[in-house]
Amino acid sequence: MDRRVLFDALLVVVGGLVAYTEAFGFADPRATIQQILAILATLDVRVYLVLSGLFSVVFVGYLVVYLPHARTIRPR
């Protein structure tokens, strides 16, 4: 695994843990997971459509901007 990929994965994990503890604190994990699932179940379909649209825009931007340049960069 590339060092950059490992670093990015570590940042995602740390960011997720920080966001979780900011939102829910150090409460019972089972209760908070049930709360998260209840919140996600009550969201309107339009929220999911907007979030999937934003994800699609970011993903296509990644495909168009980053990937063509990644092939031209050679590892040392």
PyMOL commands that set and color helices and strands:
alter all, ss='L'
color gray80, all
select helices_A, chain A and resi 3-24+29-42+45-72
alter helices_A, ss='H'
color red, helices_A
deselect
rebuild
show_as cartoon
